[in-house]
Amino acid sequence: MIDTTENAAKTPDHPQPWAELGLRANEYERVRDILGRRPTNAELAMYSVMWSEHCSYKSSKVHLRRFGEQSQVTPVGKLLAGIGENAGVVDIGNGLAVTFKAESHNHPSYVEPYQGAATGVGGIVRDILAMGARPVGVMDSLRFGPLDADDTQRVLPGVVAGVGGYGNCLGLPNIGGEVVFDPSYAGNPLVNALCVGVMRHEDLHLAKASGVGNQVILYGARTGGDGIGGASILASETFESEGPVKRPSVQVGDPFMEKLLIECTLELFAAEIIAGIQDFGAAGLSCATSELASAGEGGMHVVLDRVPLRDSTLAPEEILMSESQERMMAVVEPADVERFMKICAKWDVQADVVGEVNASGRLTIEWRGETIVDVPPRTVAHDGPVYERPFARPDWQDALQAASPAHLARPSTGDDLRATLLRMVGSPNLCSRAWVTDQYDRYVLGNTVLAQPEDAGVLRIDEASGLGIALSLDANGRYAKLDPYTGTQLALAEAYRNVAVTGARPVAVTNCLNFGSPEDPDVMWQFAEAVRGLADGCQELGTPVTGGNVSLYNQTAETAIHPTPVVGVLGVIDDVSRRIPSGFRTPGHIIYLLGGTRDEFGGSEWANVVHGHLGGLPPAVDFGAEKALADILHSAAGDGMIAAAHDVSDGGVAQALVESVLRHGVGARVWVPGGLDPFVFLFSESTARVIVAVPHPDEVRFTGMCAARGYPHERIGVVDDEGVLDVQGQFSVGIDELRRAHEETLPAAFAE
């Protein structure tokens, strides 16, 4: 029996599985108050998924408002679209705009690693496409449990294969990211994907259903049962249905269909026949219809029978909740429908008119001639519950910060320093990521200028002018555990610095905020502090947050992950031919360390790798120094004064030097600056520092510029062709030995 709105009004006491669908008693009562009756099964399903934490941000909204209070102007131009849209859009000059965003697909990637990761990439690509942009690149930020854990052995290969398989099939270069191992992610990996796209200003499209009489068209893949139970916790046995009682909870991706969908959509944009558009992500049709209607005229009627299905047994609730991939919804004027259908047919993309925009102010959905949904669309899409969750600084925070690493045994001889360096460069978080990144196509499309293992990815945007963009995606859960406010600012500072070392000007920020349960006051304090830290930091740097994603309930039983705010920074470079690579190449170039080094080891990789220790305070943040450093790097790049630059972060100067000499297989002679302890010089993780290689003829100009700006700079070495990294007076290690230590870890761990 179909549960119609008429039936719902006549049976107010009919029991419904609201709790099983994740609604609280007060939320269910609120739905009844909104409708003036009990919801139908279809309406209950829609509210349950759209009011879920994943879709409504009901626990995080009160804190995320901080981002909206920022300036909407970047160092280049204004934001053309920001928080609340599918993705942020930044004016980069020359009439061009860039849209970029990161999102999580954590829980599906644990359940089914390949498809979870693959559909995470597909979903963020469609977000970018929906803004009117051509996707031009992807990145990923991945976190797993210990490298040698059985669960990591199961999850990581599938996740990496999924990210690479989907992105490679789409023909999008994967230009950067990170892979991190920590026990806190055991049983709850983090899979955060970023996509960036390019458009002209006039090509911007927004998600709204405007124009009474305009047709609502669903196009792309057919709707199946996959993905039901993802965002919504929906299972078909929960409803009175004759369909199968088990559906796959993870979406199944088809990158070849997505590629057709991209090209088809871009041609539809070029034909100027799309009045509004929305991609299908979490919550499927429930999300697409309610968000389009809510942002437009406020009225829409949908005939659910017209939705093309892969599985004829699907109940109407399941059709509304299905998160099947590679689908879009467009609003089209009646006169343009025929042209729309012809373009879709050209690309072999199925398209069906499933509804119409009206002036009713209601979203109505019919099934087999009966009305099963009749709701105010804004109450579904935008007016969900908002909670001010209790939060408080944890009782254990003081003890954690008091557990300084100062008491830990430090290497005191040259031999000890050498052994420490080799141990660290081969450790899971500092070793080469080539085993991962070699599975990704980094250079497809021909516009990749820099990609991993560089500090940031750089893409050419305009061939004529050389205009390009740089992107970095960074986080450090250990720092955020010690101090979520400072730890988040450190993630921002590192991503900002990684963009700056390419010679680009950092201009805007996206984020993916991964935390444990919002019902835990400790976690909510971490979240609130992280948001405050990011908002304050972006205000100081002048880099507005353009949008992002929140992922909560990341924990195994009662154990939450480290708070992990992943920060993405976008930079603009006027001419990509002036970009600065990270590796040393030419013997005779002078190596300088920019920035001040302090004895800062709280949360450091040295404490983690050598002692398994987490405690103390993370390094101090100085955004004024970060801005000054970025300005120096940008100016030096424009004048061709720097041949290479590498940021100093995890693992300290030692790690930066190792990666710089290994990049092109050259050597370097390095000395410890006067007054610095060799251990502190090599392994401190103090911020606002980079190492640079300066051609000898440019040395006076470069040091003069640093001195004029009052920025600390110290000559610490010279590039040579001896095939050795020689820290004079301490130790030497051959490039071949370094390479073995650096490159063998991941292949050995995942050998067949």
FIVO-241087 format. One line per field, with one value per residue (C-alpha): residue number from 1; x, y, z. Coordinates in Angstrom, 3 decimals. Example, Ala and Ser with C-alpha at 12.3 -4.5 7.8 and 13.67 -1.06 7.14 Angstrom:
2
n <- [1|2] .
xx <- [12.300|13.670] .
yy <- [-4.500|-1.060] .
zz <- [7.800|7.140] .
***
This chain:
752
n <- [1|2|3|4|5|6|7|8|9|10|11|12|13|14|15|16|17|18|19|20|21|22|23|24|25|26|27|28|29|30|31|32|33|34|35|36|37|38|39|40|41|42|43|44|45|46|47|48|49|50|51|52|53|54|55|56|57|58|59|60|61|62|63|64|65|66|67|68|69|70|71|72|73|74|75|76|77|78|79|80|81|82|83|84|85|86|87|88|89|90|91|92|93|94|95|96|97|98|99|100|101|102|103|104|105|106|107|108|109|110|111|112|113|114|115|116|117|118|119|120|121|122|123|124|125|126|127|128|129|130|131|132|133|134|135|136|137|138|139|140|141|142|143|144|145|146|147|148|149|150|151|152|153|154|155|156|157|158|159|160|161|162|163|164|165|166|167|168|169|170|171|172|173|174|175|176|177|178|179|180|181|182|183|184|185|186|187|188|189|190|191|192|193|194|195|196|197|198|199|200|201|202|203|204|205|206|207|208|209|210|211|212|213|214|215|216|217|218|219|220|221|222|223|224|225|226|227|228|229|230|231|232|233|234|235|236|237|238|239|240|241|242|243|244|245|246|247|248|249|250|251|252|253|254|255|256|257|258|259|260|261|262|263|264|265|266|267|268|269|270|271|272|273|274|275|276|277|278|279|280|281|282|283|284|285|286|287|288|289|290|291|292|293|294|295|296|297|298|299|300|301|302|303|304|305|306|307|308|309|310|311|312|313|314|315|316|317|318|319|320|321|322|323|324|325|326|327|328|329|330|331|332|333|334|335|336|337|338|339|340|341|342|343|344|345|346|347|348|349|350|351|352|353|354|355|356|357|358|359|360|361|362|363|364|365|366|367|368|369|370|371|372|373|374|375|376|377|378|379|380|381|382|383|384|385|386|387|388|389|390|391|392|393|394|395|396|397|398|399|400|401|402|403|404|405|406|407|408|409|410|411|412|413|414|415|416|417|418|419|420|421|422|423|424|425|426|427|428|429|430|431|432|433|434|435|436|437|438|439|440|441|442|443|444|445|446|447|448|449|450|451|452|453|454|455|456|457|458|459|460|461|462|463|464|465|466|467|468|469|470|471|472|473|474|475|476|477|478|479|480|481|482|483|484|485|486|487|488|489|490|491|492|493|494|495|496|497|498|499|500|501|502|503|504|505|506|507|508|509|510|511|512|513|514|515|516|517|518|519|520|521|522|523|524|525|526|527|528|529|530|531|532|533|534|535|536|537|538|539|540|541|542|543|544|545|546|547|548|549|550|551|552|553|554|555|556|557|558|559|560|561|562|563|564|565|566|567|568|569|570|571|572|573|574|575|576|577|578|579|580|581|582|583|584|585|586|587|588|589|590|591|592|593|594|595|596|597|598|599|600|601|602|603|604|605|606|607|608|609|610|611|612|613|614|615|616|617|618|619|620|621|622|623|624|625|626|627|628|629|630|631|632|633|634|635|636|637|638|639|640|641|642|643|644|645|646|647|648|649|650|651|652|653|654|655|656|657|658|659|660|661|662|663|664|665|666|667|668|669|670|671|672|673|674|675|676|677|678|679|680|681|682|683|684|685|686|687|688|689|690|691|692|693|694|695|696|697|698|699|700|701|702|703|704|705|706|707|708|709|710|711|712|713|714|715|716|717|718|719|720|721|722|723|724|725|726|727|728|729|730|731|732|733|734|735|736|737|738|739|740|741|742|743|744|745|746|747|748|749|750|751|752] .
xx <- [0.000|1.270|1.582|0.010|-0.369|-4.108|-3.473|-0.996|-3.613|-6.131|-3.727|-1.962|-1.009|0.500|3.899|6.923|10.623|11.882|14.458|15.874|16.333|18.415|15.795|15.339|11.919|11.894|12.919|10.132|7.639|8.931|8.315|4.745|4.325|5.635|3.263|0.298|0.114|2.418|4.823|4.362|7.057|8.596|8.526|10.002|12.820|13.513|13.561|15.659|18.421|18.315|18.336|21.208|24.502|26.110|23.592|22.321|25.437|23.084|25.872|28.397|26.351|26.597|30.390|30.757|29.085|32.480|33.612|30.753|31.806|35.062|35.867|34.736|37.750|40.894|44.389|43.463|39.780|36.402|34.625|32.039|30.405|31.090|29.757|26.359|27.002|28.243|31.773|33.524|34.420|37.383|38.125|41.749|41.891|41.751|38.022|38.773|37.570|38.568|36.228|37.585|36.342|37.229|34.814|35.041|34.042|35.365|32.804|32.029|35.773|36.073|33.115|34.194|37.561|37.666|34.139|34.091|37.162|36.222|32.772|34.292|36.290|33.241|31.098|33.497|34.063|30.304|30.212|32.755|30.945|27.658|29.189|29.687|33.388|35.457|37.204|40.968|42.571|42.076|43.933|43.436|44.204|44.291|44.698|44.954|45.784|49.321|51.124|51.533|47.952|45.783|43.044|45.425|46.550|42.898|41.805|44.748|45.331|41.627|41.376|44.442|43.213|39.788|41.178|43.519|41.131|38.296|40.472|42.594|39.535|38.135|41.400|42.041|45.550|46.061|48.482|49.032|47.839|49.044|49.071|49.307|49.410|48.356|46.691|43.778|42.561|42.451|38.934|38.108|40.232|39.879|39.426|39.166|39.082|39.525|38.668|39.464|37.779|38.109|35.492|34.950|33.009|29.938|29.796|28.936|25.819|23.955|21.673|18.168|14.878|13.549|10.935|7.400|6.732|10.377|11.024|13.026|15.251|17.166|20.066|22.964|22.968|19.870|18.914|19.764|19.721|23.366|24.133|20.897|21.938|24.868|23.942|20.501|20.977|18.056|17.424|14.529|13.264|12.492|9.481|6.521|7.925|7.843|11.356|14.531|15.399|19.128|20.707|24.394|25.262|28.176|27.703|29.095|30.913|31.229|33.935|33.244|29.636|30.917|33.233|30.283|28.271|31.023|31.309|27.538|27.033|29.709|28.062|24.696|26.272|27.802|24.376|23.027|19.976|20.393|18.493|19.579|21.558|22.317|24.503|23.409|25.431|24.374|20.580|20.122|16.808|15.741|18.611|18.510|14.781|14.479|17.605|16.709|13.163|14.208|16.765|14.422|10.765|9.976|7.643|8.227|6.213|7.975|6.594|8.716|7.528|9.522|12.851|14.723|15.676|18.289|16.190|12.431|11.891|12.872|10.267|9.559|11.428|14.446|14.303|14.277|17.197|19.365|22.838|23.537|26.354|26.818|23.479|22.586|19.355|18.771|16.043|15.291|12.871|10.210|11.437|14.917|13.948|14.250|17.762|18.684|17.573|19.470|22.721|22.238|21.533|24.700|26.718|24.656|23.421|19.897|17.665|14.074|11.715|10.671|9.007|8.134|8.749|5.565|4.461|2.966|5.733|5.607|7.617|5.159|6.070|3.674|4.045|1.609|-0.830|-0.810|0.839|3.480|5.316|3.866|6.310|7.672|11.045|13.030|12.106|13.716|16.790|17.763|15.720|16.741|17.503|20.393|22.048|24.294|26.009|27.624|31.391|34.175|37.933|38.728|39.979|42.928|44.098|46.322|48.081|48.644|50.184|52.279|53.818|56.556|59.002|61.861|62.701|63.083|66.576|68.076|70.832|74.094|76.722|77.100|76.515|73.330|72.097|72.810|70.926|68.010|67.827|67.786|65.142|62.944|63.155|62.024|59.221|55.608|54.755|57.993|58.895|58.378|54.759|55.734|54.053|50.797|51.266|52.632|49.123|47.776|48.128|49.666|50.222|47.159|45.672|49.174|48.740|50.430|53.438|54.263|52.874|53.870|56.471|56.511|55.212|52.156|50.500|50.657|48.402|48.561|45.165|45.732|48.212|48.489|49.415|50.915|48.458|48.315|47.173|48.829|47.085|48.072|46.099|47.482|46.656|48.393|46.190|48.933|49.231|45.444|45.215|47.666|45.906|43.048|43.159|46.886|46.903|44.351|46.322|49.424|47.573|46.578|50.127|51.648|49.229|49.742|53.544|53.452|51.625|54.011|57.169|56.030|56.067|52.271|50.251|47.920|44.404|41.647|40.892|38.673|38.494|37.406|36.869|37.104|36.180|34.630|31.130|29.520|27.671|30.989|31.716|35.456|35.068|32.799|35.369|38.013|35.721|34.820|38.471|39.485|36.878|37.879|41.541|40.907|38.661|41.160|44.073|42.330|41.434|45.093|46.281|43.511|42.502|38.738|37.169|35.158|33.402|34.146|32.858|32.309|32.607|31.618|31.234|34.699|35.512|35.806|33.590|34.329|37.696|37.628|40.192|42.654|40.874|41.852|41.024|42.297|42.987|43.292|44.883|44.565|47.259|47.586|50.809|50.990|53.325|53.881|57.250|58.413|57.311|59.839|60.403|61.350|64.422|68.065|69.420|72.551|75.879|77.164|73.786|73.822|71.422|69.711|67.396|64.752|63.048|63.938|64.570|63.437|63.504|59.961|59.219|55.697|53.747|56.826|57.631|60.868|58.934|56.438|58.874|61.726|59.793|56.112|55.404|52.590|52.541|53.554|52.676|52.859|55.102|54.120|52.324|53.336|51.060|52.916|56.076|54.188|52.884|56.320|57.886|55.250|55.880|59.636|59.099|56.641|58.973|62.016|60.156|59.080|62.687|64.143|66.297|65.458|66.193|64.495|62.461|61.175|59.018|60.200|57.501|57.173|60.656|62.279|65.228|66.596|63.529|63.494|67.158|66.692|63.743|65.588|68.718|66.782|64.573|67.334|70.002|72.466|74.419|74.796|77.276|75.484|76.706|74.921|74.394|76.369|74.635|72.213|72.253|72.704|69.706|67.447|68.719|67.957|64.688|62.816|59.460|59.371|57.112|57.523|60.690|61.845|65.134|66.012|68.719|70.002|72.237|75.505|74.988|71.650|72.867|73.528|70.187|68.321|69.934|69.521|65.798|65.505|67.493|65.427|62.297|63.863|63.394|65.826|68.037|71.081|73.465|73.595|75.193|75.878|74.591|77.303|77.715|79.444|76.418|76.420|74.425|77.219|76.291|79.774|81.259|78.406|77.893|77.652|75.210|75.246|72.365|71.898|71.557|69.128|67.069|66.810|65.708|63.221|61.690|61.487|58.952|55.615|56.515|57.728|54.565|52.242|54.268|52.116] .
yy <- [0.000|3.436|5.765|8.927|12.341|11.672|8.397|10.103|12.661|9.891|7.720|10.058|7.262|4.932|3.832|5.029|4.088|7.623|6.497|3.841|6.572|8.668|11.215|12.208|12.310|16.118|16.199|13.818|15.956|19.034|17.368|16.643|20.274|21.534|19.325|19.466|15.669|12.707|12.479|9.887|7.247|9.184|12.460|10.796|9.415|12.837|14.667|11.986|12.181|15.936|16.558|14.146|15.500|14.881|16.948|19.578|20.404|20.696|20.433|22.598|25.478|27.655|27.548|27.681|31.105|32.515|31.911|33.925|36.956|37.235|39.596|38.357|39.921|37.921|39.242|38.857|39.757|39.021|35.775|35.123|32.408|31.316|29.376|27.827|27.005|23.681|25.139|28.466|30.494|32.886|35.603|35.100|37.836|37.931|37.210|33.757|32.165|29.063|26.925|24.444|22.421|19.430|16.825|13.665|10.107|8.525|5.983|4.492|4.082|1.907|-0.274|-0.698|0.995|1.057|2.268|4.515|6.397|6.333|7.797|10.380|11.634|11.456|13.413|16.324|16.503|16.916|19.696|21.597|20.813|22.080|25.544|25.786|24.938|22.387|20.192|20.377|18.580|16.592|16.080|13.774|13.759|10.216|8.923|5.351|3.372|2.056|1.001|-2.590|-3.032|-5.637|-3.076|-0.687|-3.515|-4.037|-0.440|1.508|-0.424|-0.216|3.481|4.352|2.212|3.881|7.418|6.615|4.469|6.995|10.075|8.412|7.269|10.807|12.114|14.448|14.896|14.172|16.946|16.534|15.611|13.632|10.172|9.921|6.940|7.098|4.659|7.065|6.351|2.578|1.512|5.021|6.084|9.585|9.981|13.656|14.588|17.996|19.077|22.325|23.689|26.676|28.891|32.330|34.687|34.591|30.784|30.701|28.639|28.319|25.668|27.143|26.262|29.555|30.286|28.978|26.402|25.498|21.790|19.722|17.203|14.340|13.265|10.857|7.341|5.371|5.168|1.975|0.701|1.486|4.128|3.662|3.740|6.040|9.468|8.421|5.144|4.077|0.359|-0.871|-3.271|-0.215|0.568|-1.449|-2.528|-5.568|-4.880|-6.653|-6.065|-5.494|-2.786|-1.950|0.965|2.240|3.874|2.217|4.525|4.509|7.002|6.522|7.608|10.563|11.586|11.619|13.565|16.193|16.771|16.729|19.253|21.584|21.556|22.283|25.248|26.479|26.272|28.536|26.373|25.630|27.899|26.032|22.933|20.635|17.565|14.428|13.710|12.639|12.175|11.809|13.036|14.259|16.702|17.750|18.480|20.194|22.333|23.454|24.304|26.025|28.244|29.142|30.088|27.683|25.383|22.165|19.113|15.826|12.629|9.909|7.258|9.071|8.464|5.849|2.868|0.125|-1.850|-1.986|-3.290|-0.012|1.479|5.215|5.944|4.159|6.083|9.323|8.244|6.416|7.902|6.326|8.193|10.146|11.995|15.668|17.667|20.698|23.306|24.155|26.503|24.587|26.002|24.592|21.065|19.617|21.018|19.769|16.247|16.308|17.267|14.509|12.004|13.074|12.110|8.946|10.378|9.458|12.446|12.516|15.323|14.407|17.584|21.239|24.473|26.070|28.913|26.702|27.237|23.467|20.487|17.819|14.362|11.839|8.077|6.033|8.930|9.465|12.309|10.919|14.168|17.610|19.745|23.292|22.654|25.015|23.015|19.985|21.595|24.535|24.828|21.650|21.511|23.552|22.398|24.315|21.224|21.547|21.777|22.230|22.021|18.371|17.485|15.675|18.585|20.165|16.877|16.250|19.673|19.295|16.078|17.989|16.074|18.016|14.987|12.621|11.391|13.307|12.182|13.720|12.532|12.696|8.954|9.291|12.125|10.082|7.063|9.285|10.880|7.510|6.164|9.187|9.484|5.856|6.203|5.829|9.546|10.812|8.118|8.474|8.422|7.243|3.851|5.787|8.638|6.413|4.929|8.383|10.128|13.451|14.909|14.093|17.126|18.572|21.526|20.113|22.264|20.821|17.729|15.370|15.067|18.863|20.859|22.011|21.199|23.850|23.924|26.205|27.838|30.138|29.072|32.519|34.430|31.620|32.332|29.414|28.218|26.371|24.129|22.437|20.281|19.876|18.856|17.591|15.674|15.416|19.191|19.566|17.005|19.045|22.332|22.379|26.174|26.315|22.954|24.172|27.357|25.239|23.313|26.627|27.975|24.880|24.831|28.593|28.139|25.164|27.311|30.210|28.144|27.643|31.422|31.721|34.197|32.354|33.781|31.546|28.564|25.494|22.947|19.469|19.241|15.661|15.061|12.513|12.530|15.959|14.488|14.374|17.794|17.155|16.713|19.723|21.840|20.626|21.473|24.925|25.739|24.504|26.664|29.665|29.050|28.774|31.837|33.937|32.713|33.370|36.847|37.567|36.166|37.772|34.422|33.897|30.486|29.824|26.668|23.230|20.130|18.776|15.084|14.056|10.750|9.666|7.272|3.605|2.710|5.455|6.415|9.469|10.181|12.972|16.203|16.554|19.861|19.492|22.883|23.532|26.745|28.104|30.353|32.296|32.548|35.110|33.078|29.371|29.558|31.422|28.712|27.453|23.670|22.004|19.960|20.974|20.542|22.602|22.248|25.563|26.960|28.426|26.962|29.395|28.788|31.479|31.977|31.424|28.013|27.307|24.258|23.099|19.378|19.023|16.809|16.469|13.535|13.033|12.543|10.328|8.129|7.766|7.775|7.144|10.290|12.807|15.677|19.256|22.265|22.411|24.971|28.621|30.259|33.656|34.690|37.965|35.986|33.638|36.602|38.203|34.909|34.408|37.922|37.262|34.011|35.605|38.514|36.254|33.949|36.854|38.069|34.593|34.748|31.287|27.993|25.762|26.127|23.578|24.263|23.125|21.285|17.617|16.242|19.679|20.896|17.338|16.095|19.151|18.627|14.909|15.486|18.324|16.270|13.148|15.013|15.118|12.984|15.750|16.217|19.039|20.263|21.782|23.351|24.073|27.814|29.234|29.027|26.288|22.785|20.359|18.285|21.341|22.641|19.354|18.209|21.180|21.860|25.627|27.389|30.138|28.488|27.321|26.261|27.779|27.266|30.572|30.868|32.538|35.604|36.302|35.831|39.492|40.604|37.906|38.465|42.204|41.735|39.559|42.067|44.993|43.210|42.226|38.519|36.046|34.322|32.149|30.650|26.966|25.163|24.615|22.155|19.867|16.803|14.540|12.259|12.819|14.807|16.060|17.829|19.140|18.267|15.798|13.068|12.186|9.873|8.821|9.646|5.960|5.016|7.879|6.811|3.220|4.328|6.804|4.717|1.124|1.499|1.511|-1.028|-3.412|-2.951|-3.662|-6.232|-8.916] .
zz <- [0.000|-0.962|2.013|0.582|2.182|2.381|4.188|6.534|7.534|8.277|10.309|12.744|15.130|12.546|13.959|12.009|12.216|12.882|15.442|13.128|10.524|12.893|13.961|17.582|19.182|19.208|15.532|14.566|16.478|14.705|11.334|12.423|13.486|10.137|8.171|10.535|10.391|10.525|7.575|4.878|4.630|1.736|3.655|6.719|4.622|3.110|6.437|8.077|5.506|4.954|8.703|9.246|10.537|7.162|5.206|7.646|9.703|12.658|15.252|13.406|11.950|15.027|14.797|11.007|10.977|11.882|8.309|6.854|8.866|6.920|4.073|0.686|-1.043|-1.814|-2.604|-6.288|-6.518|-5.039|-4.320|-7.013|-4.888|-1.354|1.594|0.896|-2.758|-4.119|-4.140|-3.697|-6.788|-6.829|-9.384|-10.515|-13.144|-16.950|-16.749|-15.331|-12.111|-10.198|-8.136|-5.597|-2.678|-0.499|0.850|2.925|2.098|5.256|6.375|2.931|2.337|5.427|4.410|0.770|0.199|-3.601|-4.283|-1.221|-2.385|-6.073|-5.497|-3.173|-6.138|-8.410|-5.981|-5.532|-9.295|-9.825|-7.208|-9.282|-12.530|-11.090|-10.651|-14.418|-14.410|-16.242|-13.647|-14.238|-11.300|-8.098|-4.828|-1.858|1.847|3.247|6.803|8.022|11.130|11.752|8.588|9.760|11.015|9.282|8.795|7.034|4.789|3.818|3.446|2.008|-1.254|-2.105|-1.291|-3.355|-6.244|-6.030|-6.033|-8.895|-10.887|-10.929|-11.451|-14.116|-16.055|-15.926|-17.322|-14.391|-13.007|-9.316|-8.404|-4.675|-1.231|1.747|3.308|7.097|9.470|13.113|15.536|16.054|12.503|12.949|12.038|10.824|7.854|6.462|2.722|1.808|-1.873|-3.493|-7.006|-8.794|-11.902|-14.201|-15.831|-17.230|-14.961|-17.156|-16.981|-13.268|-12.496|-9.202|-7.753|-7.928|-9.581|-10.937|-13.561|-13.196|-15.888|-16.331|-16.667|-14.192|-15.970|-14.399|-16.587|-16.299|-14.893|-13.956|-10.296|-8.434|-4.893|-4.159|-1.582|0.363|3.991|3.371|4.659|5.785|7.650|5.477|4.992|2.918|5.571|7.681|5.500|4.363|1.039|-1.175|-2.443|-1.349|2.294|1.812|-0.305|-0.691|1.588|-0.529|-3.901|-7.002|-9.393|-13.182|-14.199|-17.900|-17.367|-15.342|-18.183|-20.575|-18.001|-17.697|-21.432|-21.888|-19.081|-20.397|-23.827|-22.209|-20.414|-23.669|-25.328|-22.542|-21.925|-18.205|-15.833|-12.690|-11.873|-8.954|-8.695|-6.869|-3.768|-0.319|-0.064|-3.825|-5.210|-1.777|-1.756|-5.410|-5.488|-2.099|-2.504|-6.030|-5.005|-1.798|-3.550|-6.414|-6.662|-3.842|-5.744|-7.661|-8.651|-9.399|-10.894|-9.342|-11.823|-14.523|-12.796|-14.845|-12.680|-12.767|-10.307|-10.801|-7.238|-5.615|-3.323|-3.681|-0.439|-1.832|-5.105|-3.139|-0.942|-3.458|-3.754|-7.130|-8.802|-12.047|-11.929|-12.302|-12.203|-14.416|-14.659|-18.296|-20.014|-22.019|-25.332|-24.659|-23.634|-27.140|-27.584|-24.121|-25.026|-28.323|-26.623|-24.045|-26.814|-28.606|-25.521|-24.926|-21.614|-20.566|-19.781|-18.538|-17.614|-14.084|-12.892|-13.253|-11.350|-10.022|-7.749|-5.031|-2.516|-1.952|-3.096|-4.169|-5.399|-6.866|-7.294|-9.373|-9.432|-5.674|-3.740|-1.409|-0.605|0.058|2.049|2.265|0.544|2.740|5.835|4.244|2.698|4.861|8.041|9.775|13.483|14.832|18.037|20.352|21.657|25.060|24.920|27.414|27.516|28.347|31.807|30.232|28.065|30.727|31.475|27.769|27.264|30.405|29.056|27.240|25.035|26.682|28.847|25.893|25.071|22.156|19.803|20.988|18.511|14.776|14.505|16.566|14.361|11.243|12.578|13.614|10.186|8.389|10.757|10.270|6.465|6.224|8.782|7.585|7.691|6.125|3.610|-0.136|-1.306|-4.798|-4.287|-3.884|-6.344|-9.108|-9.277|-10.151|-13.494|-12.533|-15.988|-18.090|-19.940|-20.321|-17.943|-14.843|-14.032|-10.605|-8.875|-6.084|-4.673|-4.922|-1.952|-3.914|-7.211|-9.938|-13.000|-16.020|-16.503|-19.473|-22.141|-23.699|-20.547|-18.487|-15.660|-13.252|-9.865|-6.993|-4.466|-1.247|1.181|4.701|8.268|11.394|13.801|16.434|16.646|16.773|19.567|21.637|20.900|18.359|17.946|17.209|15.442|12.910|12.385|11.801|9.079|7.499|7.803|6.221|3.294|2.829|2.911|0.527|-2.006|-1.409|-2.065|-5.659|-6.137|-6.099|-4.023|-1.610|-2.055|-0.648|1.568|1.640|4.428|5.425|9.176|10.493|14.143|16.489|17.950|18.435|21.411|23.277|24.881|24.495|20.734|20.385|22.211|19.771|16.865|18.170|18.802|15.342|13.611|15.716|14.895|11.179|11.070|13.017|10.908|7.609|8.811|9.553|6.237|4.181|2.677|3.040|3.560|0.393|1.571|2.854|4.552|8.055|8.873|12.404|14.253|13.146|15.924|16.775|19.750|22.293|20.820|18.559|15.867|16.461|15.543|11.890|10.215|6.642|5.067|1.349|0.096|-3.436|-4.865|-8.105|-10.089|-12.868|-15.079|-14.479|-16.254|-13.135|-10.677|-8.144|-7.945|-4.667|-5.593|-5.786|-9.286|-9.945|-8.103|-6.846|-5.833|-2.332|0.256|2.614|5.531|5.851|9.209|12.841|14.416|17.982|20.236|19.365|19.437|20.831|18.409|16.200|13.967|15.906|19.153|17.341|15.405|17.881|21.161|20.314|22.313|21.986|24.433|25.102|23.003|19.198|17.468|17.715|14.783|13.396|10.541|10.123|9.413|7.083|5.066|4.892|3.812|1.109|-0.180|-0.367|-2.267|-4.688|-5.426|-5.759|-8.132|-10.326|-10.540|-11.050|-7.909|-6.530|-8.264|-5.680|-2.487|0.002|3.031|6.463|8.394|9.426|10.133|10.121|8.059|7.843|5.967|3.682|2.804|2.135|-0.183|-1.929|-2.720|-3.685|-6.174|-8.810|-7.144|-6.295|-3.082|-0.602|1.986|4.970|8.182|11.437|11.985|14.883|18.219|17.175|18.612|15.665|16.763|17.012|13.672|11.926|13.495|14.992|13.344|13.896|11.406|8.791|7.452|4.035|2.528|-0.831|-3.444|-4.822|-7.913|-6.940|-9.174|-7.439|-3.868|-3.084|-4.527|-2.664|0.712|0.268|-0.275|2.852|4.901|3.646|4.845|8.134|7.501|9.136|6.575|7.123|4.608|5.586|2.658|-1.005|-3.609|-5.011|-7.211|-4.685|-4.231|-0.469|2.071|4.316|7.551|8.266|11.599|12.266|9.634|5.966|4.241|0.607|-1.720|-2.572|1.095|1.656|-1.332|-0.131|3.322|1.890|-0.887|0.370|3.202|1.384|-1.346|1.366|3.401|0.490|-1.427|-2.991] .
***
